[in-house]
């Protein structure tokens, strides 16, 4: 597996641990619908958090959250609509980003709630 893929997988595992420690129930990881993949679907109380995880080894080219583009957002919205319908959920939906930066041997985790769209 390429090094950046391993870093991405490690970032998703760190994000899941972070969310669980902060009271979220993890419902799905890497849930796909058509061309969209949702990294983490988590729930805390009546809020369904759709979490995009972005992990970077350095920020020379921008912060991790800067890499969530409008096309990705569009795909996520379509996917979460399908997920909510399939599971007959009555929840508020929030889109979050967990931005992870590798700094030597440590990881800096930033949870950006309601990061790009709310409906």
Secondary structure, DSSP 8 states (H G I E B T S, - for coil): --HHHHHHHHHHHHHHHHHHHTT-EEEEEEEEETTEEEEEEEEETTEEEEEEEEEES--TT--GGGG--HHHHHHHHHHHHHHHHHTT---EEEEEEEEEEEETTEEEEEEETT-S-B-
